[in-house]
Amino acid sequence: MSFKKSLAVASLLICGAKGMAQSEWTKIDERKTISKDSIQKNGYTLLFINQDSGFNKVTGQRMIDAFFTVYPKEAARFNANTLKKVIFIVDPAYEGVAAASDGIVRVNPKWMKNHPEDIDVVTHEVMHIVQAYPGESGPGWLTEGIADYVRFTFGVNNEAGKWKLPAYATTQSYENSYRITARFLVWIEKNKSATIVDKLDNAMRTKSYTDEIWKKETGSTLNELWKAYGENPVI
């Protein structure tokens, strides 16, 4: 997808790229449902729908447990007004790894079968629900970078899932998104501003993001920050 799009637009592009129109994204075909569980804890509800007959129940339970561990933390830090009900669909028709849109997370069961320890796809995807950035809110690379920053910060199984932030390389750019951007955010948080991610997240949600926010919060422009990061990228 284009990382210059907002999360809302990016979600449309993701769905389309994987052969699923946005109108189909929110449609739940009960005829394909193998099992459906509604779990409520601490004011949140998760509707877990499995549409794959071979899906491992243990993996499903671990995903449910991860949701109730990380989603309240994400909400408490970033967006107390996030949705109180979320739907997970284990969907054999979805060809990506996982994606979130309109309060629904679709997960590819083949991916989870081959990568059963990658439980923190949950942590990343439900952060997109918490983000709830409106259209044209800011750069898509930052949307995904924040979501992976949150996976790094709140993840429950990253080490076992063999997921970690990559070492800095001169070939990288902050616009590379995902883990590369996430590591850059961690560096800024540790060296320049302890609240930078919270400020960026709020700016994206309120459509007040501009590149000036980096200088306002840290005293340096985005490019200056990246240069300083490259000179001493230790986190």
Secondary structure in CASP SS format (residue, H / E / C, confidence):
PFRMAT SS
TARGET T0000
AUTHOR 0000-0000-0000
METHOD secondary structure of the structure
MODEL  1
M C 1.00
S C 1.00
F C 1.00
K C 1.00
K C 1.00
S C 1.00
L H 1.00
A H 1.00
V H 1.00
A H 1.00
S H 1.00
L H 1.00
L H 1.00
I H 1.00
C H 1.00
G H 1.00
A H 1.00
K C 1.00
G C 1.00
M C 1.00
A C 1.00
Q H 1.00
S H 1.00
E H 1.00
W H 1.00
T C 1.00
K C 1.00
I C 1.00
D C 1.00
E H 1.00
R H 1.00
K H 1.00
T C 1.00
I C 1.00
S E 1.00
K E 1.00
D E 1.00
S E 1.00
I E 1.00
Q E 1.00
K E 1.00
N C 1.00
G C 1.00
Y E 1.00
T E 1.00
L E 1.00
L E 1.00
F E 1.00
I E 1.00
N E 1.00
Q C 1.00
D C 1.00
S C 1.00
G C 1.00
F C 1.00
N C 1.00
K H 1.00
V H 1.00
T H 1.00
G H 1.00
Q H 1.00
R H 1.00
M H 1.00
I H 1.00
D H 1.00
A H 1.00
F H 1.00
F H 1.00
T H 1.00
V H 1.00
Y H 1.00
P H 1.00
K H 1.00
E H 1.00
A H 1.00
A H 1.00
R H 1.00
F H 1.00
N C 1.00
A C 1.00
N C 1.00
T C 1.00
L C 1.00
K C 1.00
K E 1.00
V E 1.00
I E 1.00
F E 1.00
I E 1.00
V E 1.00
D C 1.00
P C 1.00
A C 1.00
Y C 1.00
E C 1.00
G C 1.00
V C 1.00
A E 1.00
A E 1.00
A E 1.00
S E 1.00
D C 1.00
G C 1.00
I E 1.00
V E 1.00
R E 1.00
V E 1.00
N C 1.00
P H 1.00
K H 1.00
W H 1.00
M H 1.00
K H 1.00
N H 1.00
H C 1.00
P C 1.00
E C 1.00
D C 1.00
I C 1.00
D C 1.00
V H 1.00
V H 1.00
T H 1.00
H H 1.00
E H 1.00
V H 1.00
M H 1.00
H H 1.00
I H 1.00
V H 1.00
Q H 1.00
A C 1.00
Y C 1.00
P C 1.00
G C 1.00
E C 1.00
S C 1.00
G C 1.00
P C 1.00
G H 1.00
W H 1.00
L H 1.00
T H 1.00
E H 1.00
G H 1.00
I H 1.00
A H 1.00
D H 1.00
Y H 1.00
V H 1.00
R H 1.00
F H 1.00
T H 1.00
F H 1.00
G C 1.00
V C 1.00
N C 1.00
N C 1.00
E C 1.00
A C 1.00
G C 1.00
K C 1.00
W C 1.00
K C 1.00
L C 1.00
P C 1.00
A C 1.00
Y C 1.00
A C 1.00
T C 1.00
T C 1.00
Q C 1.00
S C 1.00
Y H 1.00
E H 1.00
N H 1.00
S C 1.00
Y H 1.00
R H 1.00
I H 1.00
T H 1.00
A H 1.00
R H 1.00
F H 1.00
L H 1.00
V H 1.00
W H 1.00
I H 1.00
E H 1.00
K H 1.00
N H 1.00
K C 1.00
S C 1.00
A C 1.00
T C 1.00
I H 1.00
V H 1.00
D H 1.00
K H 1.00
L H 1.00
D H 1.00
N H 1.00
A H 1.00
M H 1.00
R H 1.00
T C 1.00
K C 1.00
S C 1.00
Y C 1.00
T C 1.00
D C 1.00
E H 1.00
I H 1.00
W H 1.00
K H 1.00
K H 1.00
E H 1.00
T H 1.00
G C 1.00
S C 1.00
T C 1.00
L H 1.00
N H 1.00
E H 1.00
L H 1.00
W H 1.00
K H 1.00
A H 1.00
Y H 1.00
G H 1.00
E H 1.00
N C 1.00
P C 1.00
V C 1.00
I C 1.00
END
